[in-house]
């Protein structure tokens, strides 16, 4: 009788262990399947993962610092405060002892227009599609599927020499937002107006939904800084700082949840490229749009 009880316990424990292993295996397989379907070039996948690693290390440090962004907004004052916190918490900045200031986050409209002119029509079309698909997404899984679909079309329709910049954008969003979802599930993301209620609950891996699907779906600044940035920064330190900048911009957009924000960069590009207004007027409208989040650019008489 005693042997039977022991055998029963062993069988139950074995079944429990098998179930746990199966669940973990299925989750791992799902992640691997997603990565295979995304089909990023190896070096671009590594760049995307480096952004994710930067986010994880920085957010963990921000959590230790006890930052609270429940007053997060789109003002210049909050933006400066956020980036100062981000760089102070960045493992890359601490390790390399690099110096980053706010001027490195900015690009003049003139320089933006010059770099934009180097992009082809098909690249601009895909950038516009990426932005729109982000806005439509309802969860990380949905976003990942949309990015996978975009990647397939990049391989099929974009000349190989023009693909790298587009894959870099999709990789940063793919791996970066996957990391954001993980940090949200672990309760490590800073408190913001969008997620402060969630922080009052005990979060589990099985909890449905999540902050990403609720409102943080627009990544205009992240997309454009990659689109017009230097594709391969020279030097190890410069490349590391570039990773910090991209990671910082992505996290800022998540924190302020700038969904439904007008794409001032795209409007400016359209204004300059069509020649409907003098370039100085496009510049004035661009600056106004950045401050007021409205494109109000009447034609001169």
N, C-alpha and C positions, 0 to 999 in steps of 0.2 A: 504493500500500500504506500509506504514511504517512498519507494523507488518510483512508483507511478506519479506521485505528486511532484517529485524532483524532475521527472521527465517532462511533465506537463509545463512546469515553470520554464524549463530550458527551451521547450518548443515555443512558448509564448514570447520569451525574450528574443529568440531567433527571428520570429516573425516580426517583432517590433523593430529589431535592428535592420531587417531586410526592407521594411517599409521606409525607415529613415533613409537608408542608403539609396533606395529607389527614388525617393523624392529629391534628394540632393543630386543624384545622377541625372534625373530628368531636367532639373534646373540648369545643371552644367551643360547638358546636351543642347538645351534650348539656346543658351548664350552662344555656344559654339556654332550652332546652326545659323543664328542671326549674323554672326561675324562672317561666316562663309558666304552667306547670301549678300552681305554688304560688299564683299569682294574688293576691299581697299588695296591699293598697292602697299606693299609691306612697309616701306619707309613712311608713308603717309599715315598708316594705322599706328605706327610707333609715335608719330607726332601727336595724334589724337589722344593716345594713351598718356603721353607726357602732360598734356593739358589736364586730363582727369587726375593724374597723380598730384599735380600742382594744386588743383582744387581741393583734393582730399586733405593734403597736408595743411593748406592754408585755413580751410574751414575748421579743422580740428584745433588749430591754434587760436582762431577767432573764438571758438567755443570755450577754450581755456581762459581766454581774456575776458569772457563774459559780455561780449558786445551785444547790444540790443538795438535792433533797427525797427522797432515798432513805430518810429516816427519817419520811416523811409518815405522820401518823396523825390521829385525830379528837379529839385532846386540845385543850383551850383554849390551851395554850402554843404548839402548832404553828400553830393557827389565827391567833393574834395575830402570830406570826413571819411567816406567809405574807402576811397583809394588809399588814403593814408593808413587806415587800419589794415587794408589788404596787403600793402607792401611791408608793413611792420610784421605781419603774421606769415609772410611768404617764406617757405623753407628755402626756395631758390635764392631769394635776396639775402637771407641770412647766411647761406652757404657760400655764395659768391662774393658777398660784401659789396654788391653792386649798388649803384645809386640810380633811382628812378624818380623823375619829377613829373608833374602834371603836363608839362609841355610835350612829353613823349606820348601822351594819350591823344594829342590833338594833331590835326592835319589841316593846313589852310585850304580854303575853298579853291584857290588857284592851283595848288599842288594836287588836290583831289581831282580836279577837272583834267589835269595833265595825265595823271595816272589812269583815270577813267578812260581817256581817249585811247589808251593802249589795249583796252579790252575789246574783244570782237563782239559782233552782234549776238552770236550764239552763246557766248559766255554771259553776256548781259541778260539774255533770255532765260538762261538757267538760274542765274542769281535771283531774278525776279520770281521764278518758280519756287526756288528754295524758300524765299521769304514768305510766299503765299502758303506753301505747304506747312510751314511752321505755324502760321496763324490758324490753319484749319485743324491742326492736330489736337487730340483730346487726352492723350496720355503718352508716356514715354514709348510704350510698345507701338502705339499708332504712329508717333513721330519716326521711330526706327523703321517701320515698314515703308513709310513715305520716302525716307532717305534711301532705303534700299532700292526702291523703284526708280528714284532719280539717278542713282549710281548706274543702274542698268542702261538707262537712256543716255547717260554721259558716255559710257563705253560704246554704245551703238551709233550715236549721232555727232559726237564732238571729236574733231581731229585730235590725235594723241598728244600733239605738242601743246594743245590748249586745255588738257584735262586736269593737270596737276592742281591748278588754283581752285577749281571746282571741287575736286576730291578733298582738298584741304578744308574747305568750308564744311562739307558734309561730315567729314571725320571729326572735326571739332564739336559739331552739334551732336553727333552720334555718341561719341565717348564722353563728352562733357556732360550732356544731359543725363546719360546713364549714371554718371557719378553723382550728379545732383539728386537724382531719385534715391540712390543708396543713402546719401547723407540725410535726406529728409526722413527716410525709413528709420534711421538710427537716432533721429531726434537731435542731430548735430547742427543743422542749419540755423543761422541766427534768426531770432524772432523778428517777424515783419508784420505789417498790417494784414497781409494775406494769410499768414500761417500761425498767428499768435494763439488762436483758439485750439489749433491742432496740438500745440505744445503743451496744453493742459491735459491732454489725453495720453494714456499709455499706448505707444505705437507698436505694432507687431508687423512681421513680414507679410502676414495674410490680410492686413487691413486694405480694403479696396480704395480705389481713387488715389488722391495725393495732390499736393500743392501744385505740381506741374500742370496737371490737366485742368485745374480750376481757373487759372488766369495767366500764368507765366508762359506765354507761347510765342512772344515776339522777340526776335534777336537781331534787329536791324543793324545796330552798331557792330555787333560781333561779325555778322556776315560781311559788312562793308569794310571793316578794318582788315579782314583777311583778303577780301577781293582786290583791294588796291594796295595792300602791303607788299613788302619785299618777299618774294616766294621762298628764298633761301638766305636768311640773314648770315652775314659773314662772321665767323669766329664763334667759339663755344660760349663765351660770356654773353655776346650780343644775342645769340640764339636763345639762351636761357632767359634773358630779359624779355625777349619777344614772347616767349611762352607765358611769362608772368602777365604781360600786358593783355594778351588774348584771354587768358583765364580770368583776369580781373574784370574785363569788360563783360564777359559772359556771366559771371556771378553778379555783377552790378545789375544787369538786365533782369536776372532772376529775382534779385532782392526788391527792386522797384516795380517788378511785374509790369513792364511798359507795354502791355498788350494794347492793341488798337491805336498805337502811336503812329502818326503819319511818317512815312519814309522821306525825311527831308533830303537825304543824300540822293535818292532816286529822282525826286522832284528837281533838285538842283542840276543833276546830270541832264535831265530832259530839257531844262531851260537853256543850258549852255549848248547842248548838241543841236537843238532845233534852231537856235539863233533868233528865237522869237523876241528876245529882249537883249539889251546890251549886257555884257558879262558883269559889269558893276552892279546892274540892277538884279541880276540873278544872285549875286553875292549878298546883297542887302536882304533879299527874300529868304535866302538860305539861313542867314543869321537870325532873322525874325522867326523862322520856322523852328530853329533849334530852341529858342527861348519860349515860344508860345505854343509849339506843337500844332501849328496851323500854317498851311501854305496859302498865303494871301499875296498874290503877286500880279496886280493888274497891269495891263500893257500901257506904256506911256502914250500920251496923245501926240 
